[in-house]
Amino acid sequence: MRLNLAAAAAALLLLAACGSDQQVTVQGTTTVSKGQELTDLQNALNEGAIDQKEYDNLRKRILARPN
């Protein structure tokens, strides 16, 4: 299940980068913890899927969200 959510998140990031509109809206709920999201985000940075600027922006947004 975590792999599916990580794959979906990665797909959204790739799709967001392809268009001219950088705004992505996700509706619904998730059971993935902030810790898991941050781990997945770090892995994406390490693998070169995102750059440092994207990482910093997304990390900030994850940490700012309420639990």
C-alpha positions, 0 to 999 in steps of 0.5 A: 500500500505504501509503495502504491501511495509513493508511486502515486505521489511520484506520478503527481510530481512528474505530472505537475512538472510537465504542465505550466501550472505548478498547482496540484490539489489532492482531495481525500485522506491518507494514512501515510505518516509525515515521517513516511512522506519525509522518508519518501521525499528524501529517497526521491531527492537521493535518486534524482527524481527531484532537485534540492529546491523542490525537496526544500519546498515540499518538505516545508509544506509537509511539516507545516500541515497539521497531523 
